[in-house]
Amino acid sequence: MGILILVMAEPDLPDIRVLIADDAATIRGFIEKALPSTAANVFIEETDNGADCFKHLSQFDYDLSFIDVNLPGLTGMDALTQARELGSEAFVVIMSGEMTAENRDLARALNAYEYLVKPFEAADVAATLECCIRVKKPTRVLIVDDSATTRKVIRKVLSGTIFNFEFDEADNGASAIAAYEQKKHDIVFLDINMPGIDGFETLELLRKRNPRVQVVLMTADHTAALLETAKAQGVQAFLYKPFFADQVNLVLHDLFGLRPPGLADAETEIVPV
């Protein structure tokens, strides 16, 4: 089974290709109606069984896929597993009537973005599409750290997130200001402890150029005093080194005003600021 539905929006918005795999026509219809509520050109394809779901995932590059766990024939999880083995990088939402611990863990292992438990709301579908659109959009990032080795590590961590980054680097505060003035980066990952102009001073200079600049401060210093200073200066986001891709994903959801996925690892800790 395969149905193609096109929902047109503004011409300058990104094209989003969506797969909906569920054996219930009511669920497929519900998702279809919820998707166009966000501003994007949405191409929707449907299937009602696991074999076709696998075929679609393995043959086409979908920006977003809604996959039911209990598809007839090949299960949704099996279809996704086999597609992943063939290299599919689909942005996936798993669906079912309940979320067992086994299915939750398998969904995480398969790099699914979200797990929606039926019945879910149109807002859940819209929030997922909003994140998908933001992930699809390139994000210009400036990494500021005086250590070339640390910048390389940070770049590797950021490359492991769900976001699509374009990188620039600076090794001190003055260079960071000059680089930001040129490109007006979407996010600045800024080390606090640098010789010369430190991270807090660099942050203030960036704010003079753009009061709404998005900055993630980074440090290996776990002292309470430093965190209090960050809070007092209105820091938007804070990461302790070493940090990992899951932490960055949650920080960026917050900075971009996106709803974090319920499938996020409950053990992922974010420093409150």
N, C-alpha and C positions, 0 to 999 in steps of 0.2 A: 504494500500500500504506500502511495506517495502522493501528496498534494502540495502544490506550491501556491502560496498566497502572498501577494505583494501589498504592503501598506506604505504609501508614499507620504513624505513629509517635506520639509524645506530642502532645496537642492544643495545647500552647503553643509548639510549634516552628514555624518558617516553612514555608510550602508552596513546594516547588521543582518547577517544570515543566521536564522534560528531553526533548530531542529526540535520538534516536540514528539517524543516517543511515549505513548500511553495507549493502552487498549480501550480506554473509556473516551468516547467522543465528547462527553460533557466536559471532561478535564481539558482535552485539547482545545475545545471551543472557549473555555474560560481563560486559558492562557493567551490564546489569540486575541481576545478582546482586551486583556490587560496590557499586552505589549504595546499597541499603538498609542496608549496614553502617554508614553514618553516620546520626546521629539527625536525621531530617527527614521531613516528609510529602512523598513523592516521587511525582509524576505523570509517567509515562514514555510517550512516543509514539515510534513507529518508522517508518522508511521505508527502502526498499532501492534507491532510484534518485534521480538528481539533480533531475529535474523536480519530484518530490514534496517533496524537501528544500527547494527554492526556494519552493514553494507554502507549506509549513509556516512557514518563516522569515519570509516576507513577510506572512503572515496572522495569526500568533500571536506573543505575547511570551513567549519561552522564557527561563528563568533560566540554563539551561545547555544547550549543544548539542555533541554529539560528531559530527563530520562527516568521513567518509572522503574522501581526495583523489580516489580512482579510482572514483567512482560511475558506473554505466552511464548512458548518455545524456549529460545535463548533468553535468560533473564537479563534485566537491564545492567546489572553488575557484571555479568559475564560478557555482554556486548561491549561494555566500556573497557573491561580488562583486555579483551582481545584487540580492541581498537588502539589502546595505549601501547600494547606490544608491537603494533605496526607503526607507531610513531605519532598517533593522533595527539594533538595538544589542545583539544577542544575545551572551552570554558564551560564546565558542566554543573548543572543543578540536579541533584538526585531527589526523587520524590517517592513517598510511600505513605501508607496509612498509619504507620508507626515507625519510630527510629530505634531499632535495637542497637545495643552496644557493638555487636558484630558488624552490622551494616554501617554504623557511624565510623568505626575504625577502618573498614574497607574503603569507604568513601574518601576518607583522608588519605589513605595509602594510594588511592587512584587519582589524587590531586583534584578531587571535585571541589568546587568553590563553595557550594551551599547544599543543605539538605532541608527540603521543605516537607513538613508533615501535613497530609491532607486532613481536613479541608484547610487550605491556606487562603490568604487574602490577595486581592489584586495588587495591593501595596507591596506585597512580598515579591511579586513578579516584576513590578516596576522598579523596585530597589535593586534587584539583581541586574536588570537591563541597564540601569543608570551606572552601576559599577562596571559592567561590561564595556559600555561606551567610554568611560574614563580610562579603563585599562587599555583600550584600543588606541586611544589618543597618545601620541608621544609626550613624555614628561621630561623637560629639560632640568637636569640636576647638576649642581655645583658641589663637588666634594672638597672641603677645605681642611687640610691637616698637614702639619710640618713634616710628617714621616711619609716618604714615598711608599714604603712597605705597607703602612697602615691604609693609605689611600687605595692601594691595589686590593687589599683584603676587603675594604668597604665596598669597592666597586664590584667585587665578586659576590658579596652578600646581596647587594642591590639587584644584581643580575638574576638572582634566584627568586625574586619576588614575582608577583603576578603583573606588576606594572611594566610599561614599556619606556625605558629610560634612554635619554641621550646625555652622555656624560661630558663634563668639563672638570678640571682640577685646578686647585691653587694650593701653594705650600705656605702661605702666610696671609694675615689679614689684609694687608695692602693689595696684594695680588687678587684676593677674593673680591674686594671692592671694585677693582678695575674690570675683572671678568664679569661681575654682575651688571655693571653699567653697560657693558657691551651687549649682553644677551637677555638680561632680565629673567633669570632662571625661575622655573616654577617652584623648585625646592632647593634650599641650601642646607647641606649636611655639614655642620660647623663644629670643629673641635674646640673645646674651651681652652685647653692648656697649650698655647703656642707662644714662642718668643716674640718680643715686640708687641704688636697689637694682639691682645688675647681674644678669645671667643666672645666674651661679653662686650668688649669695646667694638669688635667687628660687627656684632649684632646691632649696636646703637648706630653705627655708621650706615649700615644697610637700611635701617628704619628711616634715617633721614632722607634716603633716596627713594624709599618706598615704604610707607607706614604699614602696608599690608603684606610685606615680604613674608614668605613661608619659610621658617627656619627650624631645623631639627638640631638641637645641641647634642654633642657627643662628648663623653668623658670616661676615663677609667677610674676617676675619683668618686668613691662611694660615700663621702662625708655628708652629713646632714646639712652642714653649713652651706655647702655648694648648692644643694638642692633648694634650700631656702632662698639663696641669692637668685637662682633661676626663677623661682616663683615670684619673687619681688620684682623682677624685671619683665614679668609677663611672658615668659618663654612658652611657646605653643606646644613644643614636643621635646622630649628628652630621652636619650638612649644611653645606657651604660655599655661600654665596651667590655668584652666582646658581645655583640648582639647578632641576631639571626633574622633570616628572611621573614619568618612569621611575625616577629615583632615589628619589623618595618611595614609589613602589610597593614597591620592594625593601626599604626601611627598615621600612615598615609590615608587610610579610610577616614580617620578623624579630621585630618587637615583638609581633605577634599569634601568634607561634609557627607560622606557616604555611610550607610548603615553597615556595621561590621557583620560578617556572616556568622550565623549560629554554629556553623561547622568548625569555626576557629578553635584551635586547641585550647582547652580550658586552662592548661598549665602555662600558656604563654603570658608572661608578666610584662606590663607596661608601667613605666615610672609615672606616677601621677604628678602633674604640674598645674 
